[in-house]
Amino acid sequence: MVEAAPYKLLIVDDHALVRSGMRVVLEDRANISAIDEASNGERAVDMAARQHYDLVLMDMNLPGMNGLEASERIIGYLPDVRIIMVTGQVDAALSRSFAKAGIAGYISKDSNADEIKNAVQRVINGNAHMSPDVAQRVAIDMMHGEL
């Protein structure tokens, strides 16, 4: 697989341990030029308004502004940004909202390090991505006419 050009990453989660864990998982990737962190949606939007990010890993459940609203605002500042929503809530209806908002990936917080790396690589290369548990939930909901 061809590596994308170096890109700048923003990790947004209200839990410092989650941000640190994602940083550790991703910081050894040769194609990441910088990793920044934000602890809430408002801070993430402010950072995106002042500097360019190529990829954002966004927690859905943030205090104040939720991840979906923050993502929509960030896309307003950075139309070419790629966003992966990271959430403990696997919900087929949410996946539809994410797609409408222009979010490229949806992974659950149950994802392991390899899944996170795979999602980042796929999304930064211009593809959409859903972690397997999310894809399975969406497929089940579609079969039952719930989506």
C-alpha positions in Angstrom: 0.0 0.0 0.0 1.3 3.4 -0.9 1.7 5.8 2.0 0.0 9.1 1.8 2.1 12.3 2.0 2.8 13.4 5.6 -0.4 14.7 7.3 -1.4 16.5 10.4 -3.7 14.8 12.9 -6.0 16.1 15.6 -7.3 13.7 18.3 -10.4 15.0 20.1 -11.6 13.2 23.3 -12.5 14.4 26.7 -10.5 11.6 28.4 -6.8 12.2 28.5 -6.0 8.5 28.7 -7.9 7.9 25.4 -6.0 10.7 23.7 -2.7 9.4 25.0 -3.5 5.9 23.9 -4.4 6.9 20.4 -1.3 9.1 20.2 0.9 6.1 21.3 -0.8 3.8 18.7 -0.3 6.4 15.9 2.8 8.4 16.6 5.2 5.8 15.1 3.5 6.1 11.6 6.0 7.7 9.2 3.4 9.6 7.3 2.2 11.7 10.3 3.9 15.0 10.6 2.2 16.2 13.8 -0.4 15.1 16.3 -2.4 17.7 18.3 -5.0 17.0 21.0 -8.2 18.7 22.1 -10.3 17.8 25.1 -13.7 19.1 23.8 -15.5 20.1 20.7 -15.2 23.9 21.2 -11.4 23.6 21.5 -11.2 21.4 18.4 -13.2 23.8 16.3 -11.0 26.7 17.6 -7.8 24.8 16.7 -9.2 23.9 13.2 -10.1 27.6 12.6 -6.5 28.6 13.2 -4.5 25.7 11.6 -4.8 23.0 9.0 -5.5 19.4 9.8 -5.7 16.6 7.3 -7.4 14.1 9.7 -9.4 14.3 12.9 -10.2 11.4 15.2 -13.3 12.7 17.0 -15.1 11.3 20.0 -18.9 11.5 19.6 -19.8 12.1 23.3 -18.0 15.3 24.3 -19.1 17.7 27.0 -20.8 20.8 25.6 -20.6 20.5 21.8 -20.9 16.9 20.7 -18.6 15.3 18.2 -21.1 15.5 15.3 -21.6 19.3 15.7 -17.9 19.9 16.2 -17.2 17.8 13.0 -19.7 19.8 11.0 -18.0 23.1 12.1 -14.5 21.8 11.4 -15.6 20.7 7.9 -16.8 24.3 7.5 -13.3 25.6 8.1 -11.5 22.7 6.5 -13.6 21.3 3.6 -11.0 18.7 2.7 -10.4 17.4 6.2 -11.1 13.7 6.8 -12.8 12.8 10.0 -13.1 9.5 11.8 -15.8 9.4 14.5 -14.8 7.3 17.5 -17.6 6.3 19.8 -18.7 3.7 22.3 -22.2 4.0 20.8 -22.7 1.6 17.8 -25.8 3.0 16.2 -26.9 2.5 12.6 -28.9 5.8 12.7 -25.8 7.6 13.8 -23.8 6.2 10.8 -26.4 7.8 8.5 -26.0 11.2 10.3 -22.2 10.9 10.0 -22.3 10.1 6.3 -24.6 13.1 5.7 -22.2 15.4 7.6 -19.3 14.2 5.5 -17.6 12.1 8.1 -15.4 9.5 6.4 -15.0 6.9 9.1 -16.8 5.4 12.1 -15.0 3.2 14.6 -16.1 1.9 18.0 -14.1 2.5 21.1 -13.8 -1.3 21.3 -11.4 -1.1 18.3 -7.9 -2.5 18.9 -4.7 -0.7 17.8 -4.5 -2.5 14.5 -8.1 -1.5 13.6 -7.4 2.2 14.5 -4.2 2.1 12.3 -6.2 0.5 9.5 -9.0 3.0 9.7 -6.6 6.0 9.7 -4.7 4.6 6.7 -7.9 3.9 4.7 -9.4 7.3 5.5 -6.3 9.3 4.8 -6.0 7.5 1.5 -9.5 8.8 0.5 -11.6 5.8 1.4 -14.5 5.4 3.8 -14.2 3.1 6.8 -16.4 1.4 9.4 -15.0 -0.9 12.1 -16.3 -4.5 11.7 -18.6 -4.3 14.7 -20.2 -1.0 13.4 -20.6 -2.5 9.9 -22.3 -5.6 11.3 -24.7 -3.4 13.4 -25.5 -1.3 10.3 -26.1 -4.5 8.2 -28.4 -6.0 10.8 -30.4 -2.8 11.1 -30.7 -2.6 7.3 -32.0 -6.2 7.1 -34.6 -5.3 9.7 -35.6 -2.1 7.9 -34.4 0.1 10.8 -32.1 2.3 8.7 
